[in-house]
Amino acid sequence: MKEFALNLSALYSAFDAVKENHGCAGADGVTIERYEGNLDLNLRIMRKELTEQTYFPLPLLRILVDKGNGEARALCIPSVRDRIVQAAVLQLIEPVLEKEFEECSFAYRKGRSVKQAVYKVREYYEQGYQWVVDADIDAFFDSVDYSLLLLKFKCYIHDPCIQNLVGLWLKGEVWDGKTVTTLKKGIPQGSPISPILANLYLDEFDEELTRNGYKLVRFSDDFIILCKNSGMAKESLKLTKKILEKLLLELDEEQVINFDQGFKFLGVIFVKSMIMVPFDRPKKERKVLFFPKPLDLEVYFKQRKQGKIWQTST
């Protein structure tokens, strides 16, 4: 980790990745443009903190965005400084973890997409796999167990400094506009490091199902299992529940269905050999429903030293 922390070029590269995403300010109110205004000094300070292991993340900013179906989704946004460190760590761990992931996993991976997942479903259909378990995992991102995730992470990433950083991010704090609370479980949606950790956590799920001969197509926490008859589909559903139980997860919605009846997966409708995308499919626009005011860092740091949870006086 020391070589990484001392490598300014890695931090510059990570900043470029963060800037390219055009994200908002975090809990400290510092925008990408403001951070870039004194970029070299900011990155040198960051390098020093990482090298001396004095770095700690600021609280995540909890915002609410419209899911497009009348419901709100909570996103937890790291500060720009923390997104840079996460992006730099991601550049290190992605090549290592990517080699461990299964072919059935299509989300958050370079060169993979919803379209490829849909084509894989059609390929299995043409091979005679015409019964389907259609399911998703209940509150997956809010339910991931830290101990299990970190144990999986340490199996592949052996650098203790990187392990410590990931632990800090997973067990970080969240500012919601009124209070700062500490995360107890889950993977915060909105962090650069979260997608690859989500795939790592579910890699065991992918491995066990495919090892048992099932045709799985998974996109994040949405998945279908394709089988040649209803009996096999029901058996795969039983195995699914056993695997998820080991991961301290459970199913939200589930159904055993076939292509003649038709079903919807990843926004696409499958009926027999037809694949249809609804005409009224909404564009992916994340309308912000709630955006907290910036955290008062002076008060936060003062109360942090006193071991208190910071909150407003209202």
NUPATI-457086 format. One record per residue (C-alpha): residue in one letter; chain; x, y, z. Coordinates in pm, 1 decimal. Each point is the difference from the previous one (the first is absolute). Layout:
// NUPATI-457086
r->a	c->A	east->X	north->Y	up->Z
...
//
This chain:
// NUPATI-457086
r->m	c->A	east->0.0	north->0.0	up->0.0
r->k	c->A	east->290.2	north->241.4	up->63.6
r->e	c->A	east->101.0	north->-5.3	up->-365.6
r->f	c->A	east->-355.9	north->84.3	up->-96.9
r->a	c->A	east->-30.0	north->276.6	up->260.2
r->l	c->A	east->324.8	north->159.0	up->-120.6
r->n	c->A	east->-101.5	north->-22.5	up->-364.0
r->l	c->A	east->-144.0	north->335.5	up->-100.4
r->s	c->A	east->-67.0	north->-121.8	up->-353.1
r->a	c->A	east->-244.0	north->-260.2	up->137.0
r->l	c->A	east->-186.8	north->270.6	up->189.7
r->y	c->A	east->-6.2	north->226.8	up->-304.4
r->s	c->A	east->-139.4	north->-287.2	up->-207.0
r->a	c->A	east->-262.2	north->-64.8	up->266.9
r->f	c->A	east->-97.8	north->368.2	up->1.8
r->d	c->A	east->-49.2	north->-10.1	up->-377.8
r->a	c->A	east->-235.5	north->-297.1	up->43.4
r->v	c->A	east->-197.2	north->183.5	up->267.7
r->k	c->A	east->-20.4	north->316.2	up->-207.8
r->e	c->A	east->-122.5	north->-194.4	up->-301.3
r->n	c->A	east->-301.4	north->-118.8	up->199.2
r->h	c->A	east->-113.3	north->360.0	up->67.1
r->g	c->A	east->-114.1	north->-79.7	up->353.6
r->c	c->A	east->-131.7	north->241.6	up->258.8
r->a	c->A	east->169.6	north->131.3	up->313.2
r->g	c->A	east->6.1	north->-219.1	up->307.5
r->a	c->A	east->-87.4	north->80.0	up->360.3
r->d	c->A	east->278.4	north->260.5	up->17.8
r->g	c->A	east->-155.0	north->200.4	up->-284.6
r->v	c->A	east->322.4	north->-12.4	up->-205.6
r->t	c->A	east->-71.5	north->-33.2	up->-371.3
r->i	c->A	east->227.9	north->-162.6	up->-255.8
r->e	c->A	east->77.5	north->343.9	up->-143.2
r->r	c->A	east->96.0	north->139.4	up->339.2
r->y	c->A	east->220.0	north->-299.6	up->76.9
r->e	c->A	east->166.7	north->30.7	up->-338.6
r->g	c->A	east->77.1	north->367.9	up->67.9
r->n	c->A	east->282.5	north->-109.7	up->229.5
r->l	c->A	east->43.9	north->-350.5	up->-135.0
r->d	c->A	east->371.9	north->-57.4	up->44.6
r->l	c->A	east->0.8	north->112.9	up->363.6
r->n	c->A	east->-316.6	north->-197.6	up->77.2
r->l	c->A	east->143.6	north->-319.7	up->-149.2
r->r	c->A	east->332.4	north->45.6	up->178.7
r->i	c->A	east->-182.8	north->38.4	up->329.6
r->m	c->A	east->-198.3	north->-312.0	up->-81.8
r->r	c->A	east->315.9	north->-191.9	up->-83.1
r->k	c->A	east->151.4	north->105.4	up->333.8
r->e	c->A	east->-307.0	north->-112.6	up->194.9
r->l	c->A	east->-1.2	north->-336.3	up->-174.9
r->t	c->A	east->371.5	north->-52.0	up->51.4
r->e	c->A	east->-16.2	north->88.6	up->368.9
r->q	c->A	east->-328.0	north->-191.5	up->35.2
r->t	c->A	east->-176.7	north->301.8	up->148.3
r->y	c->A	east->-266.3	north->3.8	up->-271.2
r->f	c->A	east->-362.5	north->-49.1	up->95.5
r->p	c->A	east->-308.5	north->53.5	up->-215.5
r->l	c->A	east->-246.2	north->281.7	up->54.5
r->p	c->A	east->-365.2	north->-93.4	up->52.6
r->l	c->A	east->-194.3	north->-103.4	up->-307.7
r->l	c->A	east->-271.3	north->237.8	up->-122.2
r->r	c->A	east->-338.2	north->-173.9	up->-2.7
r->i	c->A	east->-222.6	north->126.2	up->-280.0
r->l	c->A	east->-329.0	north->-126.3	up->-136.4
r->v	c->A	east->-59.5	north->-44.8	up->-373.0
r->d	c->A	east->-309.3	north->-97.8	up->-192.5
r->k	c->A	east->12.1	north->-361.3	up->-121.3
r->g	c->A	east->-243.6	north->89.7	up->-277.2
r->n	c->A	east->-282.9	north->-211.3	up->141.7
r->g	c->A	east->-120.6	north->231.8	up->273.9
r->e	c->A	east->246.6	north->-135.4	up->253.9
r->a	c->A	east->312.2	north->159.0	up->143.1
r->r	c->A	east->345.7	north->-154.0	up->6.4
r->a	c->A	east->260.5	north->106.6	up->254.4
r->l	c->A	east->348.6	north->62.3	up->-133.0
r->c	c->A	east->296.2	north->58.4	up->228.8
r->i	c->A	east->253.4	north->224.9	up->-171.6
r->p	c->A	east->361.0	north->22.0	up->121.1
r->s	c->A	east->183.7	north->331.2	up->-4.3
r->v	c->A	east->213.0	north->73.0	up->-306.6
r->r	c->A	east->318.2	north->-75.4	up->196.6
r->d	c->A	east->-134.4	north->-339.3	up->105.1
r->r	c->A	east->-125.1	north->-82.3	up->-348.4
r->i	c->A	east->354.3	north->60.6	up->-127.5
r->v	c->A	east->151.0	north->-243.9	up->250.5
r->q	c->A	east->-268.5	north->-256.5	up->-76.1
r->a	c->A	east->58.1	north->38.4	up->-372.8
r->a	c->A	east->374.4	north->-47.3	up->50.7
r->v	c->A	east->-54.7	north->-314.7	up->206.7
r->l	c->A	east->-250.5	north->-125.8	up->-256.6
r->q	c->A	east->266.2	north->27.0	up->-270.9
r->l	c->A	east->218.8	north->-229.9	up->209.9
r->i	c->A	east->-251.0	north->-263.3	up->104.6
r->e	c->A	east->-217.0	north->-23.6	up->-312.3
r->p	c->A	east->245.4	north->-211.0	up->-205.1
r->v	c->A	east->37.7	north->-241.2	up->293.3
r->l	c->A	east->-368.9	north->-42.0	up->80.7
r->e	c->A	east->-123.7	north->5.4	up->-359.0
r->k	c->A	east->184.4	north->-327.3	up->-66.0
r->e	c->A	east->-206.6	north->-167.2	up->272.6
r->f	c->A	east->-343.2	north->101.1	up->-128.0
r->e	c->A	east->-221.5	north->-237.0	up->-196.3
r->e	c->A	east->-126.4	north->29.5	up->-356.7
r->c	c->A	east->-359.9	north->23.0	up->124.5
r->s	c->A	east->61.1	north->339.8	up->165.2
r->f	c->A	east->-72.0	north->298.3	up->-226.3
r->a	c->A	east->-29.1	north->311.3	up->218.9
r->y	c->A	east->276.1	north->249.3	up->82.7
r->r	c->A	east->260.1	north->-168.5	up->-217.8
r->k	c->A	east->191.5	north->146.3	up->-291.1
r->g	c->A	east->-121.2	north->-125.6	up->-335.4
r->r	c->A	east->-322.5	north->-139.8	up->146.5
r->s	c->A	east->-348.7	north->142.5	up->-18.9
r->v	c->A	east->-373.8	north->-57.7	up->25.4
r->k	c->A	east->-4.4	north->-75.3	up->-372.1
r->q	c->A	east->253.3	north->-280.8	up->43.2
r->a	c->A	east->-203.5	north->-144.6	up->287.0
r->v	c->A	east->-310.7	north->4.6	up->-219.3
r->y	c->A	east->186.0	north->-175.0	up->-283.8
r->k	c->A	east->117.3	north->-267.2	up->243.8
r->v	c->A	east->-359.7	north->-63.0	up->108.9
r->r	c->A	east->-102.3	north->-43.4	up->-364.4
r->e	c->A	east->295.0	north->-235.4	up->-59.7
r->y	c->A	east->-110.0	north->-224.7	up->287.1
r->y	c->A	east->-359.4	north->6.2	up->-125.4
r->e	c->A	east->114.1	north->-121.0	up->-341.7
r->q	c->A	east->189.6	north->-282.2	up->173.6
r->g	c->A	east->-322.0	north->-123.6	up->157.4
r->y	c->A	east->12.5	north->172.7	up->339.2
r->q	c->A	east->-356.6	north->127.3	up->-4.0
r->w	c->A	east->-93.4	north->-4.6	up->369.3
r->v	c->A	east->112.0	north->290.2	up->213.0
r->v	c->A	east->44.4	north->94.8	up->363.3
r->d	c->A	east->-43.2	north->377.2	up->-1.7
r->a	c->A	east->106.9	north->161.7	up->328.1
r->d	c->A	east->185.7	north->277.4	up->173.5
r->i	c->A	east->162.4	north->34.2	up->339.1
r->d	c->A	east->-181.2	north->189.8	up->271.9
r->a	c->A	east->172.8	north->332.6	up->81.5
r->f	c->A	east->333.9	north->-142.6	up->-113.0
r->f	c->A	east->212.0	north->313.9	up->28.4
r->d	c->A	east->-137.6	north->72.0	up->346.8
r->s	c->A	east->44.0	north->-357.6	up->124.0
r->v	c->A	east->358.9	north->-100.3	up->-83.6
r->d	c->A	east->183.0	north->-126.6	up->308.4
r->y	c->A	east->333.2	north->179.2	up->57.1
r->s	c->A	east->177.4	north->-293.5	up->161.3
r->l	c->A	east->-81.2	north->-235.5	up->-287.1
r->l	c->A	east->90.0	north->258.4	up->-262.4
r->l	c->A	east->333.8	north->89.2	up->156.3
r->l	c->A	east->82.6	north->-368.3	up->40.5
r->k	c->A	east->-61.3	north->-53.9	up->-371.4
r->f	c->A	east->197.8	north->313.1	up->-85.2
r->k	c->A	east->304.5	north->-110.9	up->202.7
r->c	c->A	east->8.0	north->-331.1	up->-187.0
r->y	c->A	east->108.1	north->185.0	up->-315.1
r->i	c->A	east->141.7	north->335.3	up->113.2
r->h	c->A	east->278.3	north->-61.7	up->249.7
r->d	c->A	east->132.7	north->352.4	up->53.1
r->p	c->A	east->-101.0	north->94.0	up->358.7
r->c	c->A	east->-9.9	north->371.6	up->-83.0
r->i	c->A	east->-252.7	north->-52.5	up->-278.9
r->q	c->A	east->-196.9	north->-234.3	up->223.6
r->n	c->A	east->-9.4	north->272.1	up->264.1
r->l	c->A	east->-118.1	north->262.2	up->-247.8
r->v	c->A	east->-286.4	north->-219.1	up->-121.2
r->g	c->A	east->-94.5	north->-67.5	up->361.5
r->l	c->A	east->-9.1	north->374.3	up->70.3
r->w	c->A	east->-227.7	north->62.1	up->-297.2
r->l	c->A	east->-237.5	north->-282.6	up->83.2
r->k	c->A	east->-32.9	north->103.0	up->363.7
r->g	c->A	east->-9.4	north->370.0	up->-76.0
r->e	c->A	east->-232.0	north->275.5	up->113.8
r->v	c->A	east->-298.4	north->154.0	up->-178.4
r->w	c->A	east->-124.9	north->360.9	up->12.3
r->d	c->A	east->-371.3	north->35.4	up->-75.8
r->g	c->A	east->-35.4	north->373.3	up->68.7
r->k	c->A	east->-79.6	north->-41.2	up->368.0
r->t	c->A	east->221.6	north->-267.2	up->149.8
r->v	c->A	east->314.9	north->-197.5	up->-63.1
r->t	c->A	east->-49.3	north->-371.0	up->51.0
r->t	c->A	east->229.6	north->-300.0	up->-47.0
r->l	c->A	east->-75.0	north->-271.6	up->-253.6
r->k	c->A	east->-69.3	north->-340.3	up->155.5
r->k	c->A	east->-32.7	north->-206.2	up->-316.9
r->g	c->A	east->-50.7	north->36.8	up->-372.0
r->i	c->A	east->191.5	north->141.6	up->-294.8
r->p	c->A	east->-62.8	north->372.8	up->-53.7
r->q	c->A	east->-138.8	north->62.3	up->-348.0
r->g	c->A	east->180.3	north->294.9	up->-151.4
r->s	c->A	east->358.8	north->-88.6	up->89.4
r->p	c->A	east->250.6	north->-91.4	up->-276.1
r->i	c->A	east->111.1	north->-307.8	up->192.2
r->s	c->A	east->-352.2	north->-137.7	up->62.2
r->p	c->A	east->-77.6	north->-171.7	up->-333.5
r->i	c->A	east->304.1	north->-227.0	up->5.1
r->l	c->A	east->-62.8	north->-85.4	up->366.8
r->a	c->A	east->-359.3	north->-91.5	up->-87.6
r->n	c->A	east->121.1	north->-239.8	up->-268.7
r->l	c->A	east->256.8	north->-145.5	up->237.5
r->y	c->A	east->-263.9	north->-67.4	up->263.7
r->l	c->A	east->-224.2	north->-180.3	up->-250.5
r->d	c->A	east->280.8	north->-191.4	up->-169.7
r->e	c->A	east->-59.6	north->-295.9	up->231.8
r->f	c->A	east->-365.7	north->3.5	up->-107.9
r->d	c->A	east->106.2	north->-6.9	up->-366.6
r->e	c->A	east->251.9	north->-278.2	up->56.4
r->e	c->A	east->-230.6	north->-234.9	up->187.6
r->l	c->A	east->-286.8	north->26.1	up->-245.9
r->t	c->A	east->217.9	north->-44.9	up->-307.4
r->r	c->A	east->193.7	north->-282.9	up->166.0
r->n	c->A	east->-330.3	north->-179.7	up->46.0
r->g	c->A	east->-67.4	north->26.7	up->-372.1
r->y	c->A	east->-250.6	north->285.2	up->-3.5
r->k	c->A	east->-3.4	north->272.8	up->-263.8
r->l	c->A	east->12.0	north->325.9	up->192.6
r->v	c->A	east->-17.5	north->355.1	up->-133.8
r->r	c->A	east->55.7	north->261.3	up->270.6
r->f	c->A	east->3.1	north->376.8	up->-24.3
r->s	c->A	east->80.2	north->143.9	up->342.7
r->d	c->A	east->-266.4	north->-137.7	up->237.3
r->d	c->A	east->-244.5	north->-89.4	up->-280.9
r->f	c->A	east->37.1	north->-346.6	up->-148.0
r->i	c->A	east->-169.9	north->-282.2	up->-183.8
r->i	c->A	east->83.8	north->-370.2	up->-1.1
r->l	c->A	east->-84.8	north->-183.5	up->-321.6
r->c	c->A	east->-94.6	north->-369.4	up->3.9
r->k	c->A	east->-138.8	north->-262.3	up->-240.7
r->n	c->A	east->-303.5	north->-90.6	up->210.2
r->s	c->A	east->-204.9	north->129.6	up->292.8
r->g	c->A	east->138.8	north->-262.2	up->239.1
r->m	c->A	east->356.3	north->117.1	up->-53.7
r->a	c->A	east->-112.5	north->359.9	up->42.1
r->k	c->A	east->-159.5	north->-75.4	up->336.0
r->e	c->A	east->312.5	north->-185.0	up->113.7
r->s	c->A	east->218.0	north->293.4	up->-103.8
r->l	c->A	east->-221.2	north->231.7	up->204.2
r->k	c->A	east->51.6	north->-217.7	up->308.9
r->l	c->A	east->376.7	north->10.3	up->-52.2
r->t	c->A	east->-15.0	north->376.0	up->-53.5
r->k	c->A	east->-161.9	north->53.2	up->338.3
r->k	c->A	east->260.2	north->-220.7	up->171.0
r->i	c->A	east->288.6	north->193.2	up->-154.7
r->l	c->A	east->-151.6	north->335.6	up->89.1
r->e	c->A	east->-60.2	north->-117.3	up->355.6
r->k	c->A	east->375.1	north->-60.5	up->35.2
r->l	c->A	east->56.1	north->353.6	up->-125.7
r->l	c->A	east->-254.3	north->134.0	up->251.9
r->l	c->A	east->-226.3	north->108.0	up->-284.9
r->e	c->A	east->-350.3	north->-93.9	up->-112.2
r->l	c->A	east->-217.0	north->29.7	up->-307.7
r->d	c->A	east->-240.5	north->286.2	up->-52.0
r->e	c->A	east->-216.2	north->-109.9	up->-293.3
r->e	c->A	east->15.5	north->-337.8	up->-170.1
r->q	c->A	east->-190.3	north->-193.7	up->-263.2
r->v	c->A	east->42.1	north->-316.1	up->-204.7
r->i	c->A	east->-123.6	north->68.4	up->-350.2
r->n	c->A	east->64.3	north->-96.0	up->-361.4
r->f	c->A	east->53.2	north->188.0	up->-323.3
r->d	c->A	east->-348.4	north->-88.3	up->-127.3
r->q	c->A	east->-150.0	north->190.5	up->291.7
r->g	c->A	east->250.1	north->282.0	up->-38.7
r->f	c->A	east->192.2	north->201.3	up->257.7
r->k	c->A	east->188.7	north->325.3	up->41.6
r->f	c->A	east->370.5	north->20.0	up->85.4
r->l	c->A	east->221.5	north->310.2	up->-1.2
r->g	c->A	east->-280.6	north->203.6	up->-152.2
r->v	c->A	east->-31.4	north->-239.6	up->-295.8
r->i	c->A	east->-303.5	north->-218.0	up->-68.3
r->f	c->A	east->63.5	north->-361.7	up->-103.8
r->v	c->A	east->-288.6	north->-193.1	up->-161.3
r->k	c->A	east->82.2	north->-325.0	up->-180.4
r->s	c->A	east->274.9	north->92.3	up->-247.3
r->m	c->A	east->-83.2	north->370.0	up->7.4
r->i	c->A	east->198.3	north->267.5	up->182.5
r->m	c->A	east->-181.6	north->329.6	up->41.8
r->v	c->A	east->102.4	north->333.9	up->147.7
r->p	c->A	east->-303.5	north->210.2	up->104.5
r->f	c->A	east->-54.0	north->312.4	up->-210.8
r->d	c->A	east->-62.3	north->208.7	up->309.8
r->r	c->A	east->319.6	north->-106.6	up->169.7
r->p	c->A	east->105.3	north->307.7	up->198.7
r->k	c->A	east->340.6	north->153.3	up->-36.6
r->k	c->A	east->229.6	north->-51.2	up->293.3
r->e	c->A	east->-23.1	north->338.3	up->168.2
r->r	c->A	east->85.6	north->16.3	up->366.2
r->k	c->A	east->-211.3	north->287.3	up->125.2
r->v	c->A	east->129.0	north->104.7	up->340.9
r->l	c->A	east->-279.6	north->3.4	up->256.5
r->f	c->A	east->206.9	north->101.2	up->301.2
r->f	c->A	east->348.6	north->146.6	up->26.3
r->p	c->A	east->123.3	north->90.2	up->352.3
r->k	c->A	east->188.2	north->315.2	up->83.1
r->p	c->A	east->378.6	north->-44.8	up->48.9
r->l	c->A	east->128.0	north->-136.9	up->328.1
r->d	c->A	east->155.0	north->251.3	up->242.4
r->l	c->A	east->350.2	north->-150.0	up->-0.2
r->e	c->A	east->129.3	north->221.2	up->280.6
r->v	c->A	east->-263.7	north->-128.4	up->240.0
r->y	c->A	east->28.4	north->-352.5	up->-140.9
r->f	c->A	east->376.0	north->-22.8	up->60.0
r->k	c->A	east->-37.3	north->148.0	up->347.8
r->q	c->A	east->-260.4	north->-255.0	up->100.6
r->r	c->A	east->187.2	north->-279.7	up->-174.3
r->k	c->A	east->297.9	north->64.4	up->229.6
r->q	c->A	east->-237.4	north->-24.7	up->293.4
r->g	c->A	east->-131.3	north->-331.9	up->-127.2
r->k	c->A	east->-349.9	north->133.0	up->-59.5
r->i	c->A	east->-247.3	north->-50.9	up->-282.1
r->w	c->A	east->-48.1	north->339.3	up->-160.8
r->q	c->A	east->-348.1	north->137.2	up->-41.2
r->t	c->A	east->-177.0	north->328.8	up->-50.9
r->s	c->A	east->-154.5	north->191.4	up->287.5
r->t	c->A	east->-345.5	north->-13.2	up->-160.0
//
